Amino acid sequence: MPLAATAGPAAVNPKVHVAPSADYKEQWFTTQDNCTYSRTSAPGYGTQWYLVLNPHHVGKPNAHGNCPTRLKGS
């Protein structure tokens, strides 16, 4: 069977990495494909979410190559 026939829907619909809504108040956020982020903010700037490479302290697996380094909050 050719490789293209086995690729499936994941090849057509890649994961989208979106920051949580503004009302999300937790320190840690994990996307559906296990990319874990930590909340940061500074006075005068919006919330930013930075990738945690080894989030074992919150019970999540290591980051993988498809995780963006940063997500912009709302």
RAPENOR-V763530 format. One record per residue. N is the residue number from 1. SS is DSSP state (helix for helix, strand for strand, loop for the rest). Layout:
N & SS
N & SS
This chain:
1 & loop
2 & loop
3 & helix
4 & helix
5 & helix
6 & helix
7 & loop
8 & loop
9 & helix
10 & helix
11 & helix
12 & helix
13 & loop
14 & loop
15 & loop
16 & loop
17 & loop
18 & loop
19 & loop
20 & loop
21 & loop
22 & loop
23 & loop
24 & loop
25 & loop
26 & loop
27 & loop
28 & strand
29 & strand
30 & strand
31 & loop
32 & loop
33 & loop
34 & loop
35 & loop
36 & strand
37 & strand
38 & strand
39 & strand
40 & strand
41 & loop
42 & loop
43 & loop
44 & loop
45 & loop
46 & loop
47 & loop
48 & strand
49 & strand
50 & strand
51 & strand
52 & loop
53 & loop
54 & loop
55 & loop
56 & helix
57 & helix
58 & helix
59 & loop
60 & loop
61 & loop
62 & loop
63 & loop
64 & loop
65 & loop
66 & loop
67 & loop
68 & loop
69 & loop
70 & strand
71 & strand
72 & strand
73 & loop
74 & loop
